[in-house]
Each structure stands twice: as C-alpha cells, then as structure tokens.
Amino acid sequence: MKRPKKWPKKAVTLEPQNSSFEDTYGWVLYKLGRYEEAKTWISKALEDKQAVSAEVLEHYGDVLFKLGEPDKAVENWIKRRQR
C-alpha cells in the first residue's frame, strides 16, 4: 500500500488549483511536521476566495501557530469562527 501522503499529492498534480485538494495535501504535510510546506499548500487553497471554508482557515491558523506566528494564527481562527 502506498504511503498516505502520495494520494493527496497525486490529486493536486492531476487537478491543480482545486482548493480542497490543496488543503488536504497541506494538512497531510502538517501532520508529518513539515510546517513550511504545509503553509505553502494551504496558502494556495486560500487563494480561491469563493471556496475558502472554515476548515481551511483553521488549518492555516494551526500551521501559523506551529511556525511561531501566534498573532496571525489567532486572526485566522477568528475568521474561522465568523464563517
């Protein structure tokens, strides 16, 4: 069986600019402790302003917190609660 991170990576390759896939791949990277890479992918998911969900905002806040940016993390968590 393939490692779990390969499926989301393949999804973003097959369907680029799908914010759901970008967030999922970013979250897998987050769970693996690869926070800078996670930030890159979740940031891409945030570019699609119409498709941004509360979950993406929460994930981005979590990543920012792990990267030592608590103020920006809180901003995203607040946005999440407003959705």
PyMOL Python script that loads the backbone (N, CA, C, O; Angstrom):
from pymol import cmd

cmd.read_pdbstr("""\
ATOM      1  N   MET A   1       0.839  -1.184   0.000  1.00  0.00           N
ATOM      2  CA  MET A   1       0.000   0.000   0.000  1.00  0.00           C
ATOM      3  C   MET A   1       0.886   1.250   0.000  1.00  0.00           C
ATOM      4  O   MET A   1       1.911   1.296   0.680  1.00  0.00           O
ATOM      5  N   LYS A   2       0.483   2.242  -0.758  1.00  0.00           N
ATOM      6  CA  LYS A   2       1.252   3.480  -0.828  1.00  0.00           C
ATOM      7  C   LYS A   2       1.108   4.265   0.462  1.00  0.00           C
ATOM      8  O   LYS A   2       0.123   4.133   1.187  1.00  0.00           O
ATOM      9  N   ARG A   3       2.108   5.079   0.728  1.00  0.00           N
ATOM     10  CA  ARG A   3       2.027   5.938   1.907  1.00  0.00           C
ATOM     11  C   ARG A   3       0.925   6.964   1.695  1.00  0.00           C
ATOM     12  O   ARG A   3       0.704   7.402   0.566  1.00  0.00           O
ATOM     13  N   PRO A   4       0.224   7.359   2.764  1.00  0.00           N
ATOM     14  CA  PRO A   4      -0.934   8.253   2.643  1.00  0.00           C
ATOM     15  C   PRO A   4      -0.657   9.581   1.954  1.00  0.00           C
ATOM     16  O   PRO A   4      -1.535  10.091   1.258  1.00  0.00           O
ATOM     17  N   LYS A   5       0.522  10.158   2.118  1.00  0.00           N
ATOM     18  CA  LYS A   5       0.761  11.483   1.542  1.00  0.00           C
ATOM     19  C   LYS A   5       0.827  11.448   0.024  1.00  0.00           C
ATOM     20  O   LYS A   5       0.684  12.489  -0.617  1.00  0.00           O
ATOM     21  N   LYS A   6       1.039  10.278  -0.569  1.00  0.00           N
ATOM     22  CA  LYS A   6       1.137  10.195  -2.023  1.00  0.00           C
ATOM     23  C   LYS A   6      -0.203  10.444  -2.710  1.00  0.00           C
ATOM     24  O   LYS A   6      -0.238  11.015  -3.800  1.00  0.00           O
ATOM     25  N   TRP A   7      -1.287  10.030  -2.101  1.00  0.00           N
ATOM     26  CA  TRP A   7      -2.597  10.221  -2.739  1.00  0.00           C
ATOM     27  C   TRP A   7      -2.969  11.693  -2.845  1.00  0.00           C
ATOM     28  O   TRP A   7      -3.347  12.137  -3.930  1.00  0.00           O
ATOM     29  N   PRO A   8      -2.881  12.474  -1.765  1.00  0.00           N
ATOM     30  CA  PRO A   8      -3.185  13.910  -1.909  1.00  0.00           C
ATOM     31  C   PRO A   8      -2.229  14.620  -2.859  1.00  0.00           C
ATOM     32  O   PRO A   8      -2.635  15.531  -3.580  1.00  0.00           O
ATOM     33  N   LYS A   9      -0.961  14.209  -2.865  1.00  0.00           N
ATOM     34  CA  LYS A   9      -0.006  14.836  -3.783  1.00  0.00           C
ATOM     35  C   LYS A   9      -0.395  14.534  -5.227  1.00  0.00           C
ATOM     36  O   LYS A   9      -0.324  15.409  -6.090  1.00  0.00           O
ATOM     37  N   LYS A  10      -0.800  13.306  -5.484  1.00  0.00           N
ATOM     38  CA  LYS A  10      -1.229  12.943  -6.831  1.00  0.00           C
ATOM     39  C   LYS A  10      -2.476  13.734  -7.225  1.00  0.00           C
ATOM     40  O   LYS A  10      -2.613  14.158  -8.373  1.00  0.00           O
ATOM     41  N   ALA A  11      -3.376  13.929  -6.270  1.00  0.00           N
ATOM     42  CA  ALA A  11      -4.605  14.679  -6.543  1.00  0.00           C
ATOM     43  C   ALA A  11      -4.294  16.118  -6.961  1.00  0.00           C
ATOM     44  O   ALA A  11      -4.892  16.624  -7.911  1.00  0.00           O
ATOM     45  N   VAL A  12      -3.369  16.783  -6.268  1.00  0.00           N
ATOM     46  CA  VAL A  12      -3.046  18.163  -6.638  1.00  0.00           C
ATOM     47  C   VAL A  12      -2.293  18.220  -7.960  1.00  0.00           C
ATOM     48  O   VAL A  12      -2.302  19.246  -8.641  1.00  0.00           O
ATOM     49  N   THR A  13      -1.646  17.125  -8.320  1.00  0.00           N
ATOM     50  CA  THR A  13      -0.977  17.061  -9.618  1.00  0.00           C
ATOM     51  C   THR A  13      -1.997  16.883 -10.736  1.00  0.00           C
ATOM     52  O   THR A  13      -1.903  17.524 -11.782  1.00  0.00           O
ATOM     53  N   LEU A  14      -2.970  16.009 -10.506  1.00  0.00           N
ATOM     54  CA  LEU A  14      -3.987  15.730 -11.528  1.00  0.00           C
ATOM     55  C   LEU A  14      -5.000  16.861 -11.681  1.00  0.00           C
ATOM     56  O   LEU A  14      -5.511  17.107 -12.774  1.00  0.00           O
ATOM     57  N   GLU A  15      -5.279  17.539 -10.582  1.00  0.00           N
ATOM     58  CA  GLU A  15      -6.259  18.628 -10.625  1.00  0.00           C
ATOM     59  C   GLU A  15      -5.717  19.853  -9.881  1.00  0.00           C
ATOM     60  O   GLU A  15      -6.135  20.154  -8.764  1.00  0.00           O
ATOM     61  N   PRO A  16      -4.769  20.555 -10.532  1.00  0.00           N
ATOM     62  CA  PRO A  16      -4.203  21.741  -9.880  1.00  0.00           C
ATOM     63  C   PRO A  16      -5.269  22.810  -9.677  1.00  0.00           C
ATOM     64  O   PRO A  16      -6.241  22.898 -10.427  1.00  0.00           O
ATOM     65  N   GLN A  17      -5.067  23.598  -8.672  1.00  0.00           N
ATOM     66  CA  GLN A  17      -5.961  24.703  -8.313  1.00  0.00           C
ATOM     67  C   GLN A  17      -7.301  24.229  -7.760  1.00  0.00           C
ATOM     68  O   GLN A  17      -8.279  24.976  -7.783  1.00  0.00           O
ATOM     69  N   ASN A  18      -7.354  23.014  -7.272  1.00  0.00           N
ATOM     70  CA  ASN A  18      -8.531  22.539  -6.542  1.00  0.00           C
ATOM     71  C   ASN A  18      -8.227  22.808  -5.071  1.00  0.00           C
ATOM     72  O   ASN A  18      -7.404  22.125  -4.463  1.00  0.00           O
ATOM     73  N   SER A  19      -8.894  23.798  -4.513  1.00  0.00           N
ATOM     74  CA  SER A  19      -8.557  24.239  -3.156  1.00  0.00           C
ATOM     75  C   SER A  19      -8.757  23.140  -2.114  1.00  0.00           C
ATOM     76  O   SER A  19      -8.030  23.094  -1.121  1.00  0.00           O
ATOM     77  N   SER A  20      -9.712  22.273  -2.322  1.00  0.00           N
ATOM     78  CA  SER A  20      -9.929  21.177  -1.382  1.00  0.00           C
ATOM     79  C   SER A  20      -8.732  20.223  -1.377  1.00  0.00           C
ATOM     80  O   SER A  20      -8.278  19.792  -0.317  1.00  0.00           O
ATOM     81  N   PHE A  21      -8.235  19.904  -2.550  1.00  0.00           N
ATOM     82  CA  PHE A  21      -7.073  19.019  -2.647  1.00  0.00           C
ATOM     83  C   PHE A  21      -5.827  19.692  -2.070  1.00  0.00           C
ATOM     84  O   PHE A  21      -5.026  19.052  -1.389  1.00  0.00           O
ATOM     85  N   GLU A  22      -5.673  20.983  -2.349  1.00  0.00           N
ATOM     86  CA  GLU A  22      -4.513  21.717  -1.830  1.00  0.00           C
ATOM     87  C   GLU A  22      -4.521  21.740  -0.306  1.00  0.00           C
ATOM     88  O   GLU A  22      -3.486  21.546   0.331  1.00  0.00           O
ATOM     89  N   ASP A  23      -5.689  21.978   0.272  1.00  0.00           N
ATOM     90  CA  ASP A  23      -5.798  21.977   1.732  1.00  0.00           C
ATOM     91  C   ASP A  23      -5.504  20.597   2.299  1.00  0.00           C
ATOM     92  O   ASP A  23      -4.788  20.465   3.292  1.00  0.00           O
ATOM     93  N   THR A  24      -6.057  19.572   1.669  1.00  0.00           N
ATOM     94  CA  THR A  24      -5.839  18.201   2.153  1.00  0.00           C
ATOM     95  C   THR A  24      -4.359  17.846   2.122  1.00  0.00           C
ATOM     96  O   THR A  24      -3.830  17.287   3.083  1.00  0.00           O
ATOM     97  N   TYR A  25      -3.694  18.169   1.025  1.00  0.00           N
ATOM     98  CA  TYR A  25      -2.261  17.875   0.933  1.00  0.00           C
ATOM     99  C   TYR A  25      -1.493  18.675   1.982  1.00  0.00           C
ATOM    100  O   TYR A  25      -0.585  18.150   2.627  1.00  0.00           O
ATOM    101  N   GLY A  26      -1.854  19.931   2.149  1.00  0.00           N
ATOM    102  CA  GLY A  26      -1.215  20.748   3.177  1.00  0.00           C
ATOM    103  C   GLY A  26      -1.404  20.178   4.569  1.00  0.00           C
ATOM    104  O   GLY A  26      -0.490  20.213   5.393  1.00  0.00           O
ATOM    105  N   TRP A  27      -2.593  19.653   4.829  1.00  0.00           N
ATOM    106  CA  TRP A  27      -2.868  19.086   6.156  1.00  0.00           C
ATOM    107  C   TRP A  27      -2.075  17.808   6.389  1.00  0.00           C
ATOM    108  O   TRP A  27      -1.627  17.554   7.507  1.00  0.00           O
ATOM    109  N   VAL A  28      -1.897  17.005   5.353  1.00  0.00           N
ATOM    110  CA  VAL A  28      -1.060  15.808   5.472  1.00  0.00           C
ATOM    111  C   VAL A  28       0.367  16.222   5.820  1.00  0.00           C
ATOM    112  O   VAL A  28       0.995  15.629   6.697  1.00  0.00           O
ATOM    113  N   LEU A  29       0.870  17.233   5.133  1.00  0.00           N
ATOM    114  CA  LEU A  29       2.221  17.724   5.431  1.00  0.00           C
ATOM    115  C   LEU A  29       2.313  18.251   6.863  1.00  0.00           C
ATOM    116  O   LEU A  29       3.313  18.033   7.547  1.00  0.00           O
ATOM    117  N   TYR A  30       1.273  18.940   7.307  1.00  0.00           N
ATOM    118  CA  TYR A  30       1.226  19.434   8.689  1.00  0.00           C
ATOM    119  C   TYR A  30       1.341  18.262   9.666  1.00  0.00           C
ATOM    120  O   TYR A  30       2.125  18.308  10.614  1.00  0.00           O
ATOM    121  N   LYS A  31       0.565  17.232   9.429  1.00  0.00           N
ATOM    122  CA  LYS A  31       0.577  16.064  10.318  1.00  0.00           C
ATOM    123  C   LYS A  31       1.945  15.375  10.332  1.00  0.00           C
ATOM    124  O   LYS A  31       2.317  14.725  11.309  1.00  0.00           O
ATOM    125  N   LEU A  32       2.677  15.530   9.240  1.00  0.00           N
ATOM    126  CA  LEU A  32       4.031  14.965   9.158  1.00  0.00           C
ATOM    127  C   LEU A  32       5.082  15.896   9.762  1.00  0.00           C
ATOM    128  O   LEU A  32       6.267  15.565   9.789  1.00  0.00           O
ATOM    129  N   GLY A  33       4.644  17.061  10.246  1.00  0.00           N
ATOM    130  CA  GLY A  33       5.572  18.012  10.853  1.00  0.00           C
ATOM    131  C   GLY A  33       6.310  18.872   9.846  1.00  0.00           C
ATOM    132  O   GLY A  33       7.296  19.520  10.197  1.00  0.00           O
ATOM    133  N   ARG A  34       5.860  18.891   8.609  1.00  0.00           N
ATOM    134  CA  ARG A  34       6.503  19.670   7.548  1.00  0.00           C
ATOM    135  C   ARG A  34       5.724  20.975   7.376  1.00  0.00           C
ATOM    136  O   ARG A  34       5.022  21.179   6.385  1.00  0.00           O
ATOM    137  N   TYR A  35       5.871  21.849   8.372  1.00  0.00           N
ATOM    138  CA  TYR A  35       5.021  23.027   8.501  1.00  0.00           C
ATOM    139  C   TYR A  35       5.218  24.067   7.397  1.00  0.00           C
ATOM    140  O   TYR A  35       4.240  24.663   6.945  1.00  0.00           O
ATOM    141  N   GLU A  36       6.425  24.295   6.962  1.00  0.00           N
ATOM    142  CA  GLU A  36       6.662  25.278   5.888  1.00  0.00           C
ATOM    143  C   GLU A  36       5.971  24.826   4.602  1.00  0.00           C
ATOM    144  O   GLU A  36       5.323  25.622   3.922  1.00  0.00           O
ATOM    145  N   GLU A  37       6.115  23.552   4.279  1.00  0.00           N
ATOM    146  CA  GLU A  37       5.457  23.023   3.080  1.00  0.00           C
ATOM    147  C   GLU A  37       3.939  23.071   3.241  1.00  0.00           C
ATOM    148  O   GLU A  37       3.215  23.382   2.295  1.00  0.00           O
ATOM    149  N   ALA A  38       3.471  22.764   4.429  1.00  0.00           N
ATOM    150  CA  ALA A  38       2.026  22.822   4.698  1.00  0.00           C
ATOM    151  C   ALA A  38       1.506  24.234   4.478  1.00  0.00           C
ATOM    152  O   ALA A  38       0.437  24.429   3.899  1.00  0.00           O
ATOM    153  N   LYS A  39       2.271  25.218   4.947  1.00  0.00           N
ATOM    154  CA  LYS A  39       1.865  26.614   4.772  1.00  0.00           C
ATOM    155  C   LYS A  39       1.739  26.960   3.289  1.00  0.00           C
ATOM    156  O   LYS A  39       0.795  27.638   2.882  1.00  0.00           O
ATOM    157  N   THR A  40       2.677  26.498   2.500  1.00  0.00           N
ATOM    158  CA  THR A  40       2.644  26.763   1.057  1.00  0.00           C
ATOM    159  C   THR A  40       1.369  26.228   0.428  1.00  0.00           C
ATOM    160  O   THR A  40       0.704  26.935  -0.329  1.00  0.00           O
ATOM    161  N   TRP A  41       1.026  24.983   0.738  1.00  0.00           N
ATOM    162  CA  TRP A  41      -0.139  24.361   0.105  1.00  0.00           C
ATOM    163  C   TRP A  41      -1.452  24.913   0.624  1.00  0.00           C
ATOM    164  O   TRP A  41      -2.385  25.116  -0.152  1.00  0.00           O
ATOM    165  N   ILE A  42      -1.539  25.157   1.917  1.00  0.00           N
ATOM    166  CA  ILE A  42      -2.785  25.701   2.459  1.00  0.00           C
ATOM    167  C   ILE A  42      -2.963  27.145   2.009  1.00  0.00           C
ATOM    168  O   ILE A  42      -4.091  27.600   1.819  1.00  0.00           O
ATOM    169  N   SER A  43      -1.859  27.869   1.836  1.00  0.00           N
ATOM    170  CA  SER A  43      -1.935  29.226   1.275  1.00  0.00           C
ATOM    171  C   SER A  43      -2.541  29.200  -0.123  1.00  0.00           C
ATOM    172  O   SER A  43      -3.329  30.076  -0.481  1.00  0.00           O
ATOM    173  N   LYS A  44      -2.173  28.199  -0.908  1.00  0.00           N
ATOM    174  CA  LYS A  44      -2.744  28.058  -2.246  1.00  0.00           C
ATOM    175  C   LYS A  44      -4.250  27.844  -2.161  1.00  0.00           C
ATOM    176  O   LYS A  44      -5.003  28.382  -2.973  1.00  0.00           O
ATOM    177  N   ALA A  45      -4.690  27.062  -1.184  1.00  0.00           N
ATOM    178  CA  ALA A  45      -6.131  26.820  -1.016  1.00  0.00           C
ATOM    179  C   ALA A  45      -6.861  28.112  -0.663  1.00  0.00           C
ATOM    180  O   ALA A  45      -8.018  28.298  -1.038  1.00  0.00           O
ATOM    181  N   LEU A  46      -6.186  29.001   0.057  1.00  0.00           N
ATOM    182  CA  LEU A  46      -6.795  30.272   0.447  1.00  0.00           C
ATOM    183  C   LEU A  46      -6.923  31.260  -0.711  1.00  0.00           C
ATOM    184  O   LEU A  46      -7.667  32.236  -0.614  1.00  0.00           O
ATOM    185  N   GLU A  47      -6.207  31.016  -1.798  1.00  0.00           N
ATOM    186  CA  GLU A  47      -6.269  31.918  -2.948  1.00  0.00           C
ATOM    187  C   GLU A  47      -7.632  31.895  -3.623  1.00  0.00           C
ATOM    188  O   GLU A  47      -8.036  32.885  -4.232  1.00  0.00           O
ATOM    189  N   ASP A  48      -8.341  30.786  -3.524  1.00  0.00           N
ATOM    190  CA  ASP A  48      -9.677  30.668  -4.108  1.00  0.00           C
ATOM    191  C   ASP A  48     -10.674  31.223  -3.099  1.00  0.00           C
ATOM    192  O   ASP A  48     -11.252  30.481  -2.305  1.00  0.00           O
ATOM    193  N   LYS A  49     -10.867  32.534  -3.140  1.00  0.00           N
ATOM    194  CA  LYS A  49     -11.670  33.241  -2.131  1.00  0.00           C
ATOM    195  C   LYS A  49     -13.094  32.685  -2.007  1.00  0.00           C
ATOM    196  O   LYS A  49     -13.651  32.690  -0.910  1.00  0.00           O
ATOM    197  N   GLN A  50     -13.683  32.216  -3.082  1.00  0.00           N
ATOM    198  CA  GLN A  50     -15.065  31.718  -3.038  1.00  0.00           C
ATOM    199  C   GLN A  50     -15.161  30.346  -2.384  1.00  0.00           C
ATOM    200  O   GLN A  50     -16.209  29.983  -1.850  1.00  0.00           O
ATOM    201  N   ALA A  51     -14.077  29.588  -2.423  1.00  0.00           N
ATOM    202  CA  ALA A  51     -14.116  28.227  -1.907  1.00  0.00           C
ATOM    203  C   ALA A  51     -13.504  28.085  -0.511  1.00  0.00           C
ATOM    204  O   ALA A  51     -13.437  26.977   0.022  1.00  0.00           O
ATOM    205  N   VAL A  52     -13.059  29.188   0.081  1.00  0.00           N
ATOM    206  CA  VAL A  52     -12.415  29.097   1.393  1.00  0.00           C
ATOM    207  C   VAL A  52     -13.438  28.702   2.450  1.00  0.00           C
ATOM    208  O   VAL A  52     -14.442  29.381   2.662  1.00  0.00           O
ATOM    209  N   SER A  53     -13.155  27.599   3.093  1.00  0.00           N
ATOM    210  CA  SER A  53     -14.046  27.110   4.139  1.00  0.00           C
ATOM    211  C   SER A  53     -13.474  27.421   5.516  1.00  0.00           C
ATOM    212  O   SER A  53     -12.314  27.808   5.653  1.00  0.00           O
ATOM    213  N   ALA A  54     -14.299  27.248   6.513  1.00  0.00           N
ATOM    214  CA  ALA A  54     -13.852  27.438   7.892  1.00  0.00           C
ATOM    215  C   ALA A  54     -12.722  26.469   8.218  1.00  0.00           C
ATOM    216  O   ALA A  54     -11.800  26.807   8.961  1.00  0.00           O
ATOM    217  N   GLU A  55     -12.797  25.278   7.666  1.00  0.00           N
ATOM    218  CA  GLU A  55     -11.778  24.271   7.930  1.00  0.00           C
ATOM    219  C   GLU A  55     -10.407  24.701   7.393  1.00  0.00           C
ATOM    220  O   GLU A  55      -9.391  24.498   8.059  1.00  0.00           O
ATOM    221  N   VAL A  56     -10.375  25.289   6.201  1.00  0.00           N
ATOM    222  CA  VAL A  56      -9.108  25.756   5.626  1.00  0.00           C
ATOM    223  C   VAL A  56      -8.523  26.863   6.502  1.00  0.00           C
ATOM    224  O   VAL A  56      -7.319  26.885   6.755  1.00  0.00           O
ATOM    225  N   LEU A  57      -9.361  27.768   6.958  1.00  0.00           N
ATOM    226  CA  LEU A  57      -8.886  28.843   7.841  1.00  0.00           C
ATOM    227  C   LEU A  57      -8.328  28.282   9.141  1.00  0.00           C
ATOM    228  O   LEU A  57      -7.309  28.759   9.640  1.00  0.00           O
ATOM    229  N   GLU A  58      -8.990  27.277   9.686  1.00  0.00           N
ATOM    230  CA  GLU A  58      -8.497  26.654  10.915  1.00  0.00           C
ATOM    231  C   GLU A  58      -7.156  25.972  10.674  1.00  0.00           C
ATOM    232  O   GLU A  58      -6.233  26.114  11.476  1.00  0.00           O
ATOM    233  N   HIS A  59      -7.045  25.237   9.579  1.00  0.00           N
ATOM    234  CA  HIS A  59      -5.780  24.575   9.251  1.00  0.00           C
ATOM    235  C   HIS A  59      -4.652  25.591   9.098  1.00  0.00           C
ATOM    236  O   HIS A  59      -3.543  25.382   9.590  1.00  0.00           O
ATOM    237  N   TYR A  60      -4.947  26.695   8.408  1.00  0.00           N
ATOM    238  CA  TYR A  60      -3.924  27.716   8.205  1.00  0.00           C
ATOM    239  C   TYR A  60      -3.499  28.311   9.554  1.00  0.00           C
ATOM    240  O   TYR A  60      -2.312  28.535   9.788  1.00  0.00           O
ATOM    241  N   GLY A  61      -4.452  28.561  10.421  1.00  0.00           N
ATOM    242  CA  GLY A  61      -4.124  29.051  11.759  1.00  0.00           C
ATOM    243  C   GLY A  61      -3.243  28.076  12.523  1.00  0.00           C
ATOM    244  O   GLY A  61      -2.298  28.484  13.198  1.00  0.00           O
ATOM    245  N   ASP A  62      -3.550  26.801  12.419  1.00  0.00           N
ATOM    246  CA  ASP A  62      -2.751  25.779  13.102  1.00  0.00           C
ATOM    247  C   ASP A  62      -1.307  25.773  12.590  1.00  0.00           C
ATOM    248  O   ASP A  62      -0.359  25.668  13.368  1.00  0.00           O
ATOM    249  N   VAL A  63      -1.162  25.886  11.277  1.00  0.00           N
ATOM    250  CA  VAL A  63       0.178  25.913  10.674  1.00  0.00           C
ATOM    251  C   VAL A  63       0.941  27.145  11.147  1.00  0.00           C
ATOM    252  O   VAL A  63       2.099  27.048  11.554  1.00  0.00           O
ATOM    253  N   LEU A  64       0.290  28.299  11.092  1.00  0.00           N
ATOM    254  CA  LEU A  64       0.953  29.536  11.518  1.00  0.00           C
ATOM    255  C   LEU A  64       1.388  29.450  12.983  1.00  0.00           C
ATOM    256  O   LEU A  64       2.467  29.923  13.340  1.00  0.00           O
ATOM    257  N   PHE A  65       0.565  28.857  13.814  1.00  0.00           N
ATOM    258  CA  PHE A  65       0.914  28.704  15.222  1.00  0.00           C
ATOM    259  C   PHE A  65       2.183  27.864  15.374  1.00  0.00           C
ATOM    260  O   PHE A  65       3.086  28.221  16.131  1.00  0.00           O
ATOM    261  N   LYS A  66       2.242  26.756  14.655  1.00  0.00           N
ATOM    262  CA  LYS A  66       3.424  25.881  14.728  1.00  0.00           C
ATOM    263  C   LYS A  66       4.677  26.580  14.199  1.00  0.00           C
ATOM    264  O   LYS A  66       5.792  26.259  14.611  1.00  0.00           O
ATOM    265  N   LEU A  67       4.490  27.531  13.289  1.00  0.00           N
ATOM    266  CA  LEU A  67       5.622  28.267  12.726  1.00  0.00           C
ATOM    267  C   LEU A  67       5.993  29.499  13.550  1.00  0.00           C
ATOM    268  O   LEU A  67       6.814  30.311  13.125  1.00  0.00           O
ATOM    269  N   GLY A  68       5.384  29.635  14.731  1.00  0.00           N
ATOM    270  CA  GLY A  68       5.748  30.735  15.622  1.00  0.00           C
ATOM    271  C   GLY A  68       5.110  32.064  15.273  1.00  0.00           C
ATOM    272  O   GLY A  68       5.669  33.120  15.568  1.00  0.00           O
ATOM    273  N   GLU A  69       3.940  32.018  14.643  1.00  0.00           N
ATOM    274  CA  GLU A  69       3.221  33.238  14.289  1.00  0.00           C
ATOM    275  C   GLU A  69       1.845  33.238  14.981  1.00  0.00           C
ATOM    276  O   GLU A  69       0.813  33.172  14.313  1.00  0.00           O
ATOM    277  N   PRO A  70       1.839  33.312  16.319  1.00  0.00           N
ATOM    278  CA  PRO A  70       0.575  33.177  17.045  1.00  0.00           C
ATOM    279  C   PRO A  70      -0.444  34.266  16.733  1.00  0.00           C
ATOM    280  O   PRO A  70      -1.643  33.988  16.705  1.00  0.00           O
ATOM    281  N   ASP A  71       0.002  35.501  16.497  1.00  0.00           N
ATOM    282  CA  ASP A  71      -0.957  36.577  16.206  1.00  0.00           C
ATOM    283  C   ASP A  71      -1.699  36.312  14.902  1.00  0.00           C
ATOM    284  O   ASP A  71      -2.915  36.488  14.829  1.00  0.00           O
ATOM    285  N   LYS A  72      -0.970  35.889  13.875  1.00  0.00           N
ATOM    286  CA  LYS A  72      -1.605  35.567  12.594  1.00  0.00           C
ATOM    287  C   LYS A  72      -2.478  34.321  12.722  1.00  0.00           C
ATOM    288  O   LYS A  72      -3.522  34.216  12.079  1.00  0.00           O
ATOM    289  N   ALA A  73      -2.046  33.387  13.549  1.00  0.00           N
ATOM    290  CA  ALA A  73      -2.848  32.182  13.782  1.00  0.00           C
ATOM    291  C   ALA A  73      -4.201  32.562  14.380  1.00  0.00           C
ATOM    292  O   ALA A  73      -5.245  32.087  13.932  1.00  0.00           O
ATOM    293  N   VAL A  74      -4.170  33.416  15.388  1.00  0.00           N
ATOM    294  CA  VAL A  74      -5.412  33.844  16.039  1.00  0.00           C
ATOM    295  C   VAL A  74      -6.318  34.566  15.046  1.00  0.00           C
ATOM    296  O   VAL A  74      -7.533  34.371  15.070  1.00  0.00           O
ATOM    297  N   GLU A  75      -5.751  35.394  14.176  1.00  0.00           N
ATOM    298  CA  GLU A  75      -6.549  36.085  13.152  1.00  0.00           C
ATOM    299  C   GLU A  75      -7.330  35.076  12.305  1.00  0.00           C
ATOM    300  O   GLU A  75      -8.512  35.272  12.023  1.00  0.00           O
ATOM    301  N   ASN A  76      -6.662  34.008  11.910  1.00  0.00           N
ATOM    302  CA  ASN A  76      -7.316  33.001  11.083  1.00  0.00           C
ATOM    303  C   ASN A  76      -8.338  32.193  11.866  1.00  0.00           C
ATOM    304  O   ASN A  76      -9.379  31.816  11.329  1.00  0.00           O
ATOM    305  N   TRP A  77      -8.049  31.929  13.119  1.00  0.00           N
ATOM    306  CA  TRP A  77      -9.024  31.210  13.937  1.00  0.00           C
ATOM    307  C   TRP A  77     -10.280  32.054  14.153  1.00  0.00           C
ATOM    308  O   TRP A  77     -11.391  31.524  14.183  1.00  0.00           O
ATOM    309  N   ILE A  78     -10.101  33.365  14.304  1.00  0.00           N
ATOM    310  CA  ILE A  78     -11.255  34.270  14.449  1.00  0.00           C
ATOM    311  C   ILE A  78     -12.064  34.283  13.160  1.00  0.00           C
ATOM    312  O   ILE A  78     -13.291  34.204  13.207  1.00  0.00           O
ATOM    313  N   LYS A  79     -11.398  34.383  12.001  1.00  0.00           N
ATOM    314  CA  LYS A  79     -12.099  34.328  10.722  1.00  0.00           C
ATOM    315  C   LYS A  79     -12.886  33.033  10.602  1.00  0.00           C
ATOM    316  O   LYS A  79     -14.006  33.018  10.093  1.00  0.00           O
ATOM    317  N   ARG A  80     -12.289  31.950  11.076  1.00  0.00           N
ATOM    318  CA  ARG A  80     -12.937  30.642  11.022  1.00  0.00           C
ATOM    319  C   ARG A  80     -14.248  30.653  11.800  1.00  0.00           C
ATOM    320  O   ARG A  80     -15.260  30.123  11.341  1.00  0.00           O
ATOM    321  N   ARG A  81     -14.218  31.259  12.973  1.00  0.00           N
ATOM    322  CA  ARG A  81     -15.425  31.296  13.811  1.00  0.00           C
ATOM    323  C   ARG A  81     -16.517  32.161  13.199  1.00  0.00           C
ATOM    324  O   ARG A  81     -17.697  31.980  13.502  1.00  0.00           O
ATOM    325  N   GLN A  82     -16.131  33.103  12.338  1.00  0.00           N
ATOM    326  CA  GLN A  82     -17.090  34.004  11.707  1.00  0.00           C
ATOM    327  C   GLN A  82     -17.771  33.370  10.503  1.00  0.00           C
ATOM    328  O   GLN A  82     -18.698  33.957   9.946  1.00  0.00           O
ATOM    329  N   ARG A  83     -17.342  32.218  10.101  1.00  0.00           N
ATOM    330  CA  ARG A  83     -17.938  31.540   8.934  1.00  0.00           C
ATOM    331  C   ARG A  83     -19.138  30.732   9.318  1.00  0.00           C
ATOM    332  O   ARG A  83     -19.757  30.100   8.461  1.00  0.00           O
TER     333      ARG A  83
END
""", "prot")
cmd.dss("prot")
cmd.show_as("cartoon", "prot")
cmd.util.cbc("prot")
cmd.orient("prot")
